[in-house]
Amino acid sequence: MDEALTEFYQLSDNKDSFFGIKKGEDSIQFTWEDEDKWLIDVPYDMTNFICLQKFSDYNECYEIIKSIYEGAIIKEIKNLIKVNIMTNNIDSITNPLKRKTRFLLDE
């Protein structure tokens, strides 16, 4: 666990830098989006392009990583939202202004 937390801590502050963990058949990825904004991404049903996602801050990511090494089930992490990654992104689902803007652009 300590090695994983060190790797996460040392991750670059460049957009799209990421850290991943594979546990059995499940995996989770933490992608740096912006200052203290991380995208948590869990493949869920890739036949239908569904991932479980949410945005988080550094501290929550750290706690999630610890909990995984202590036995937590990746797909049961709190507040993950199902996202069809072919038609949406977590930002457009959770941010009504972006959802409206996207709709207007698509017309």
C-alpha positions in Angstrom: 0.0 0.0 0.0 2.8 2.5 0.9 4.3 2.1 -2.5 1.0 2.8 -4.3 0.4 5.9 -2.2 3.9 7.1 -2.9 3.4 6.6 -6.7 0.1 8.5 -6.5 1.7 11.3 -4.5 4.5 11.6 -7.1 2.2 11.7 -10.1 2.7 14.6 -12.5 0.5 17.7 -12.4 0.1 17.5 -16.2 -3.4 17.1 -17.5 -4.3 13.5 -18.2 -1.5 12.0 -15.9 -3.0 9.0 -14.3 -2.5 6.2 -11.7 -4.2 2.9 -11.9 -4.8 -0.1 -9.6 -5.9 -3.6 -10.7 -7.5 -5.8 -8.1 -8.6 -9.2 -9.4 -10.9 -8.6 -12.3 -11.6 -4.9 -11.3 -9.5 -1.8 -12.0 -9.6 1.8 -11.1 -7.9 4.8 -12.6 -7.3 8.3 -11.1 -6.6 11.0 -13.7 -5.4 14.4 -12.8 -7.7 17.0 -14.4 -6.9 20.3 -12.7 -5.7 21.7 -9.4 -7.0 19.2 -6.8 -9.5 17.8 -9.3 -9.2 14.1 -10.1 -11.4 11.9 -12.3 -12.0 8.5 -10.8 -12.8 6.0 -13.5 -13.9 2.3 -13.0 -14.6 0.2 -16.1 -18.0 -1.4 -15.4 -19.7 -2.8 -18.5 -17.3 -2.2 -21.4 -19.6 -4.2 -23.8 -21.9 -1.2 -23.5 -19.2 1.4 -22.9 -20.3 2.0 -19.3 -17.8 3.3 -16.7 -18.4 4.3 -13.1 -17.0 7.8 -12.6 -16.8 10.8 -10.3 -14.6 13.8 -9.6 -12.7 13.9 -6.4 -10.0 15.8 -4.6 -6.6 14.5 -3.6 -7.5 13.6 -0.1 -10.5 11.5 -1.2 -8.4 9.7 -3.8 -5.8 9.0 -1.1 -8.5 7.5 1.1 -9.9 5.4 -1.7 -6.5 4.0 -2.5 -6.0 3.1 1.1 -9.4 1.5 1.4 -8.8 -0.7 -1.7 -5.6 -2.1 -0.2 -7.6 -2.7 3.0 -10.1 -4.8 1.1 -12.8 -2.4 -0.2 -14.5 -3.4 -3.4 -13.7 -1.1 -6.2 -17.2 -1.0 -7.8 -18.7 -0.2 -4.5 -16.9 3.1 -3.9 -19.5 5.7 -2.9 -21.0 8.2 -5.3 -19.8 6.7 -8.6 -22.1 7.5 -11.5 -22.7 5.3 -14.5 -21.4 7.0 -17.6 -21.7 5.8 -21.2 -18.3 7.0 -22.4 -19.3 7.0 -26.0 -22.2 9.5 -25.6 -21.4 11.4 -22.4 -18.8 12.4 -19.9 -19.0 12.9 -16.2 -18.7 16.7 -16.5 -21.8 17.0 -18.8 -23.8 14.7 -16.4 -22.9 16.5 -13.2 -22.8 20.1 -14.4 -26.2 21.3 -15.7 -24.7 24.3 -17.4 -22.3 22.2 -19.4 -25.2 19.8 -20.2 -27.2 22.7 -21.6 -24.3 24.0 -23.5 -23.5 20.6 -25.0 -27.2 20.3 -26.1 -27.1 23.7 -27.8 -23.9 22.8 -29.6 -25.3 19.5 -30.8 -28.4 21.1 -32.4 
